[in-house]
């Protein structure tokens, strides 16, 4: 099998997502007294900061690199812009922990909005059935952003609602990476 720009991009997205997800799991396990009702970014301060921040920063860099490779493969321009902005915001969350409030908030909002929109725009570039699932995951993220902003947590707490924003994007990234790696 020849590795194309598309398959390399898929591998980078998959690796970055797996790295980030494992970083969350390890940081949650090691953070003293952490509970999933807390915000995910709480993992970026204190004893788990190096684990969480390096994982999310690395994920962001790999998303940016993937956008570059997909550009070379001739992928939809809006998809690439949104993917690169998602990567930039993701890396920024790793640079600016939640204790640096304004830059962290800007980066997190960039990840969530651009990531959700990127998944929605995916309907244009992915074949069926991923072209169906991709926008659904993006819509879930965007609706959850509105609910979190309105402080409507649906009994999940702020941290739980933040996971309803983030986890569909993680699922989307794993699926997108796998799709892009598949032979044509």
N, C-alpha and C positions, 0 to 999 in steps of 0.2 A: 504494500500500500504506500502510495506517495503521500507525504504530508504536505497539504496545501496550506495557504494562508488561513483558510476557513477552518481546517482541522486543527491547526496550531492554536487559533483563537479559541476554539471550543475547549481544547485541552487546558489553556490558561484560565478560562472562566471556570471550568470544572475544578481545577486544582485550587484556585483562589477561594471558591465557595466552600470546598471541603476544609481548607485551612481555617477559614473564618468560622465555620460551624463548629469545628473541633476546638477552636480557641474559645468560643462562647461556652461550650460544654465544660472544658477544663477550668476556665475562670469561674464559672458558676459553682463548680464543685470545691474550688479552693478558697473562694471569697468567704471570710468568716460571717456566718449568719445570713448569707444571701438567700433571698426568696424570689421566685419568679414574678411576684407582684411588684418588684422593684424595676426601675428602668434598666434597659440593657446597658446603657452607657455608664451605669454605676460601676460596671466591671473595669472601666478604663481608669479608675483611680484606686489608690491603695495597693495592697499586696498583689493584686492580679493585673495591675496596669500593664506591665511588660508583655504579658500573655495576650491580653485583649487588644491593646493598641498595636502591637506588631502584627497580629493576625488581620485586623481590619485595615491597617495601612497596606499590608502586602496584597490583600484582596483588591483594594483600590488601584494599586499600581498594575496588577494583572488585568483588571478591567480596562484600564487605559491602553495597555499594550494590545489587548484583544481588539479594541476599537480601531487601533492603527492597522492591525493585520486584516481586519474585515474591510477597512477602507481600501487596502491593496487588493482585496478580493472583489471590490466593486459593489459592496453592500449599500442599501438604502441610506441616503445622507442623514435623514432625521433620526433613524435608528442609531447611527454612529455618533451623532452629536449627543443624543440622550445617554448612550452607553458611556461615552467619554466623560460627560458631566456627572453621571452616577459614580464612575470611578474616581473622579476628582473629589467629589464630596465624601466618598467612602475613605479615601486616603486622608482627607482633612479631619475626619472624625478621629482617626488614629493619631494625628498630630496635635489636635486640640481636644483634650478631654473635657468632660462636662463642666469642670471647674473654670474653664475659660469660656464663659457662657455665650457670648455673641458669636465668635467664630465657630464654636461647636454647634450651636443652633442652626446657623446658616448652612453648615456642611451637612448636618443631619436632615434638614428639610430638603436640601438639594438631592440627597440620596433617595429619600422617600418619593418626592414628586417626580424627579427625572427617571428613577427606576420604575415607578408605576407607569409613567407615560411610555417608556421604552418597551415595557412588556405589552402595552396596548398596541404600539406601532408594529410589534412583532407579527401581527396578523398579516402585514404586507409582505413579509419576507420568508415566513415559515410555511411549509405545506401543511395540509390537514394530517393529523389532528392537532399538531402543536399550534397551528394558527388559531385554533379554537381556545385552547387552554391558556395560551400566553396572555391574551387580553383579559380573560376572566381573572387571572392572578393580579394583573395590573389594576383592574377595577376594584378588587377587594382591598388592595393597598390604598388606593385613593379614597375610597369610602371610609376606611378606617382612619385615615389622616383627618378627615372632616370630623368624625366622631371624637377622636382624641382632642382635637382643637376645641370642640364644643364641650369637652369634659363629660361626654356620654360614654361610659366605660362598659356598659352592658353587663355589669357585675364582675368584670374582669380586673379591675384596678387599672391605673394608668400604665403600669408595666405590662399587664396582660394585653391591653389594647395596643400598646406599642408592638408587641409580638404579632398581633394580627396585621400590623403594617409590615413588619420586617420579614416574617416567615414566608409569606407568599413570594416575596422577592428572592429569598434564598431558594425556595422550591423552583422558582422560575429560572434562576441562574444555573442550578444543577441540570434542569431539563434542557435549557438552551445550550449549555456546554456539551451535554451528551448528544443533542441533535446535531450540533455543528461538527462534532467528531465523527459522526456516522459516515460511512462511505456513501457516495452519491449513487 
